[in-house]
Amino acid sequence: MQSQHTVVLNTLQRVQRFMDANADALGTLNTSGYRKILDEVVDTLGGHAVNQATSKRVGSGETARQRVLRNALKLNHMRPIAAVAAAQLKQVPEFTALKMPPTNSTSRQLIAAAGAMGAAAANYSKTFVDAGLAPDFLAQLRAAAAALEASITNRGTTQTLQTSATAGLRAEAMRGRETVRVLDSLIEPKIAGDTVLLVQWKAARRFIGKAVPIASTSIDAAATPPRQDSTASAAPPSTPTVASTPPATDPTTTSTAAPPAPQPSGT
């Protein structure tokens, strides 16, 4: 179930709960034709969602089962026949049909090759049985091919169911949106005087939950580093210097000045 279909289903269920909880204010709208359509769309959407999920899971399981059946047909049934034919029947006209098919053969091509191999081996069944194959090796080959054929058919059926469920979801989602639009035109006039109830209704009928895409301009802006001013210097700002403070003088220490030199006396 895709996200937009989930949003529609959740909204329709909110509308149902609002109408059930406010039956007195809405009067006969809960018995109107569009209320019945609303309930029908909710049930149908839920059914399509279950069918889509179920068919998807069954289809995945059938695909895995096909791989097992392909390997069983090739390795357990076709390879022994091809090995015996390569050893003992290289000269027979049917030898080409007794060889293994290409490794990239599709399931349909593998089934066709198994049929041709079985038809060719039937002419020399004693040779294969004498070589060690089971007496009913041809019946086992046909049964393995039929099992793979049935798996292909089942896978196709599940794909059809999944496709139809997806188409049903899309159609019912559109029908649900139209139903809410009609109900909105009928409900709002009845509750126009009740502000609280009107706010509740608008919240209930709003289709919310779908992701909003991010604009490419926002992505570009987030990925682009901010531009630097061309006039700004690329060098980091210089660290301010702190003026040095002269060391404090010990107050207990007194400086002694040198005495003046004696002056010579005049004669």
TAHU-V240621 format. One record per pair of residues at least 6 apart in sequence whose C-alpha atoms are under 7 Angstrom apart, sorted by the first residue. I is the first residue (numbers start at 0). GAP is how many residues later the second one is. D is the distance in whole Angstrom. If there is no record, write none. Layout:
BEGIN
I,GAP,D ; I,GAP,D
END
This chain:
BEGIN
0,48,6 ; 2,207,7 ; 3,206,6 ; 4,164,7 ; 4,168,6 ; 6,200,6 ; 6,201,6 ; 6,202,6 ; 6,203,7 ; 7,165,6 ; 7,199,6 ; 8,33,6 ; 8,36,7 ; 10,193,7 ; 10,194,6 ; 10,195,7 ; 10,196,6 ; 11,30,7 ; 13,190,5 ; 14,189,6 ; 14,190,6 ; 17,186,7 ; 18,11,7 ; 22,7,7 ; 25,161,7 ; 25,164,6 ; 28,6,7 ; 33,145,7 ; 33,149,7 ; 37,138,7 ; 37,141,6 ; 40,131,6 ; 40,135,6 ; 44,124,6 ; 44,127,6 ; 47,117,5 ; 47,120,6 ; 47,121,6 ; 50,111,7 ; 50,114,6 ; 51,110,5 ; 51,113,5 ; 51,114,7 ; 54,103,5 ; 54,106,6 ; 54,107,5 ; 55,106,6 ; 57,100,7 ; 58,96,6 ; 58,99,6 ; 58,100,7 ; 61,89,6 ; 61,93,6 ; 62,92,7 ; 65,82,6 ; 65,85,6 ; 68,79,6 ; 69,37,7 ; 69,78,7 ; 72,71,6 ; 72,72,7 ; 76,64,6 ; 77,22,7 ; 77,36,7 ; 78,21,7 ; 80,17,7 ; 81,16,5 ; 81,17,5 ; 81,18,6 ; 83,44,7 ; 84,10,7 ; 84,13,6 ; 88,6,6 ; 93,26,6 ; 96,19,6 ; 96,20,5 ; 96,23,6 ; 97,19,5 ; 97,22,7 ; 97,23,7 ; 100,9,7 ; 100,12,6 ; 110,34,6 ; 113,31,7 ; 117,20,6 ; 128,6,6 ; 179,25,7 ; 187,10,7 ; 190,6,7 ; 190,7,6 ; 191,6,6
END
